């Protein structure tokens, strides 16, 4: 469960990190308040939220069981343990 949450957090942080790298490369002062105007922060936040929303849609669409699949829970057959599966 930690991996999907970590992916979403990293996707949210990515635009801010990319902007910080841009500021560092252009020697504009990464920690200077003037380099982080509210307009830029709002734009970065919108891009970050769009990335997170796109990843939610991507993972919902392309991961998990195929449509119409049934889950067969773990059970015992002839004294042997058969793990759960999606069929």
Long-range contacts (C-beta under 8 A, 24 or more apart in sequence): 4-59, 7-55, 8-52, 8-55, 8-56, 11-48, 11-51, 11-52, 11-55, 12-48, 12-49, 12-51, 12-52, 13-48, 14-48, 14-51, 15-44, 15-47, 15-48, 15-51, 16-44, 16-48, 19-44
